[in-house]
Amino acid sequence: MARVHRILLGSGLLLALLLAAFAFYLYGVGLLPFARGSRMGAYQRLWRALDRYYAYWDMAPVPAGELKARYDPKIAGADTACRGRSGPCEPYRLALTAMLAELQDGHTRLVPLPPHAFPPVAVRQIEGRAAIVWVAPDSQAEAAGLMPGDVIVAVDGLPVEEALQHVPAWAIAFAAPHTRTYKRYANLLMGEPGSNVFLTVEDISGKRHHVQLLRGERSSTNWKPIEGRRLDDGWGVLAVRTLQGDPGLVKNFDAALDDLMDAAGLIIDLRSNGGGNSMWGDRMVGRVITETLSYGKECFRGRHPYHLWTKGCHGLEVQPRGKPYTGPVAVLLNTNIHSSAEWMAAALCTTGRARCFGRITAGNTGNPVPFYLPDATVYYSTGDFYLLDGTRLNGHGIEPHVSITWTLEDVRAGRDPDLSAARAWLREAASPK
């Protein structure tokens, strides 16, 4: 009996040591939210994790050593300034936000982001100008007479060209130059929640007038994550606006597709899908293929527990499932498609399954993992995605087969040139040969 007790005691001690070692390992890679440590200690552990796992050091505009050397004293100063204070250390958060923004990687960032809000309009670069492309219904902007196609010429008294340079670095921290430009215009009017922004706007007649708008949450009452509809000429349209959510997202996709199975052609609209879970995108693509579809590979530098200690590269493929849609498929793209939505675009647009229309996607992927710090959490990229032809997705994006350039007249007339081009191709692709 004594021997059994010794064996059990020894086994228990061994298990306790193993658990302690594993907990210490998780602490080292920042995965224990209840044990974040001191600010400086967490900062140093973060750098060790970045050195081991971060996917894009070869793409970083500044070498790792130089970046760390510049921010070591800034973080130390922030830590000193906050000693003895209660609540989050804002100087610490701001210094980390600035440091990570220098990597120009949309998946490497501090969460939560600095407080920010927008007035009830959306801005995009059209014909090289800051064009209003959407006005919230029943909003202050609508009451002020703003219309899609109006052009902003000044913000808070600054010419647009100058105001664009004041967009915060963290808001445009992306690898691809075209995405940085897109985000600079999209965030042109961003500012403190509850603050006012003063605009000089030029309307369709060329007349200029001044408008004051309040920054706050923008409502989108008719937004649905998945939406199917049938156009008047019979083509089916499936809008996939996000890949965030539970498996119910796939069920909604299936239900919408089932209602369109008799359509002679299908248009999948991925525009402005910010990504989410790549599993859901793969399952959606699985409904429009009849055999296994390979579409790229993902590579990891180090063995991270979030990825089950996988290292090196592994192929990415989609399996067919359910009743397949076998007709021609067109896909609508724009520069605001990110992350796992780009994987979905890769599976459709680079394999021959679909014809794609619009603009190049964001080139922003990274399979990020969390690192828990005092006062905040850092997410950083660990996965490097490559297309079948060897092209690196991050910093590049998925190019459409047919590039579409919008005009101010398109916006003012409420036209959708991407959709029109897709319909024209479907008429040819679905016609009897």
Residue, then its C-alpha position, 0 to 999 in steps of 0.5 A: m500500500a505504501r508503494v502505491h501511495r508513493i507512486l501516486l504521489g510521484s505521479g501527482l508531483l510529476l503532473a503538477l510540474l508538467l502543468a506548471a511548466f505548461a502554464f509558464y510556457l503559455y504565460g511566455v507566449g501571452l496566452l494567460p489573460f488572468a496573468r498578464g504581468s507587469r507592463m515592462g515584463a509583458y512588453q519584453r515577452l511580447w517581443r520574444a513572441l514576435d521574434r519567434y512567431y511573427a510572419y512578416w518581418d521580411m516585409a516590415p518597413v523597419p527592422a525589428g531591432e531598430l523598432k524595438a530600440r526606439y520604443d524601449p525608452k518610450i514604453a519604459g517612460a509610459d510605465t513610469a508615468c502610470r505607476g501608482r495610477s488606477g485604471p488603464c495606462e493610456p500612454y502605454r497603450l498609445a506607445l504600443t499602438a504607434m509601435l505596431a502601426e509601423l509594421q504596416d500590417g492590418h492583422t497586427r494591432l492593439v485592441p481595443l483601438p483608440p476611441h473613434a467615430f464617424p459622421p453619417v456618411a461614407v467617403r471613398q476615392i473616386e476619380g482621385r477625389a474624396a467622394i461621398v458614396w453613402v449618406a445615412p437615411d434620416s440622418q443629419a447629413e441627409a437633412a443637410g442635403l448631402m448626396p452620393g457623388d458630392v465631393i469633399v474639398a476641405v475638412d475642418g478648414l484644411p484642403v483634402e490633400e492636407a487633411l488626408q495626411h492627418v489620418p492616424a497611422w494605425a488606421i492605415a497600417f496595411a501592407a499594400p499601398h492600394t489598401r493604405t490609400y483606400k483606408r486613408y480616404a475611408n477614414l478621412l472624417m474619423g475623429e473623437p466620438g461626439s465631436n463635430v467635423f466641418l466640411t466644405v462640399e462641392d455638389i454636382s453643379g460645382k457649387r460649394h457649401h459648408v456642412q457641420l456633422l456630428r461624429g457618432e455611430r452610423s446605423s445600417t438598419n437593413w444590413k444582413p450578413i448573408e442575403g440572396r436575391r434574384l435580379d429582374d433578368g433572372w441571375g441570382v445574387l448572393a451577398v456574403r458580407t462577413l465571415q464572422g459568426d457561428p455555423g448559422l452563417v453557413k446555414n443562411f448561405d445554404a438557404a439563400l443558395d437553395d432558393l437560387m439553384d435554378a438560376a442560369g448564373l450566380i453572382i457572389d458579392l464579396r465586396s467589403n467583407g472584412g473576413g472572419n472564420s475561413m472555415w465558413g468561407d470554405r464551406m460556402v465555396g464547397r457548394v459551388i464545386t463538384e470536386t476537391l479544390s486546392y487554392g493555396k498554402e499557409c506557412f508558419r514560422g514557429r510552433h504556436p499552440y493556437h495552431l496546434w504547434t504546426k510549423g512550415c507550410h500546409g496546403l489549403e483546399v475545399q471539399p464539395r458538399g451538399k447539392p452543388y451549384t454548377g452554373p457559371v459564377a461571377v464574383l464581385l471584389n473591391t479593396n475592402i475585402h480582407s483576411s479570410a474573405e480573401w481566401m474565399a476570393a482566392a478559391l473562387c477567382t484564382t482556380g478557374r471556378a469563377r470570373c471576378f469583377g471589380r478592384i483588387t482586394a486588400g492583401n491583408t491576411g495573417n491568421p493572428v493570435p492574441f498576446y495579453l498585456p496589462d491594459a490591452t491585448v495585442y493581436y499579431s500575424t502568424g500565418d503567411f498565405y500563398l496563392l497557387d502560383g506562389t504569389r504572397l497574398n499579404g501586401h498584394g491581394i486578389e486581382p479581378h479578371v476584369s478591373i472596373t473603375w467607378t466614376l462620380e457619375d456612377v455614384r450620382a446615378g446609383r449605378d453599380p458598374d461591377l454588377s453590370a459587368a458581371r451580368a454582361w459576362l453571365r449573358e455570354a457564359a450562360s448562353p447556349k453554345 
